[in-house]
Amino acid sequence: MGSSKKGKETREFTTANQGKFIAYKEILTLMACGKVYDCPFYISSELPRITPIILGQEGFFNNFKITFDLKERQIIIV
């Protein structure tokens, strides 16, 4: 892991087609169902903008069923 984006921790990731990209770690606070979660996310400007990829799923996304409806531009959390 390295350091970039104003001293943030960085990490290299591999895409499904074996492409490589660098992302930096950010802790974001999410609120769902009346609870607050501080979740680590990795953010990158190197990803395609048409269908963004969400990284850093541990701490929130592994605790709920999440549905991404890109056509309707909705995220459903159960």
N, C-alpha and C positions, 0 to 999 in steps of 0.2 A: 504494500500500500504506500502511496505517496502523499504529497501535499500540494494542493493547488486551490484555485478559486478562493482567494483571500485566506489561505492557510487551512482550508477544510481538508479533511481526510479524503483521499481518492482511492479508487479501486478499478481494476480492469475487469470487464465482463465480456462474455462470448455470446453472440446471438445464435439462434437456431441454425443459421446457414454458415456458422463458424467465423463470422465477422467479429472484430474486436472493437471495443469502445471504452472510454474512460468516463467515470461518473464520480461526483463528489458527494460525501455524506452530509445529510442535514437531518436534524431532529425536528419533526413537525408534530404539532398538537392537533389531534382529531377528536371531535365529539360525536358520539353516536349513542342513541338510546339513553341519553342522560348521563353517560359515562365519558370520562376524558382519558385519552391515550396519548402518551408521548412515544412516537414511532420513528425508528430510523428509516430514512428514505435515501436512495442514491439518485442524484439528478444529473442529467447529461444534456448538452446541446448537440450531441453527435447522433441522436436518435431520429428516425423519420418522424416528421410532424403530422403526417396524414393519420396514422394510427399509433399514438404514443404508447410506450411501454411503461408500466409502473413497476418500479423496483423497490426493494426494502419492505417486503410484505410481512416480515416477522413482527409480531407485537400487535398487529391489528387484523390484517387480512387472514391470518391463520386462525383467528378466533371467530370469524363470521363467514357466512356464505355471501359472496359478493358477485353480483351480476353486472357486467358492463354491457350496456345496450348502446352501441355506437350510433346506430341509425336514429334512435330517439334522443341521443345525447343524455342518457341517464345512467346513474349508478344506483343499484338497489342493494341494500344491506339488510340481511336477515340474521 
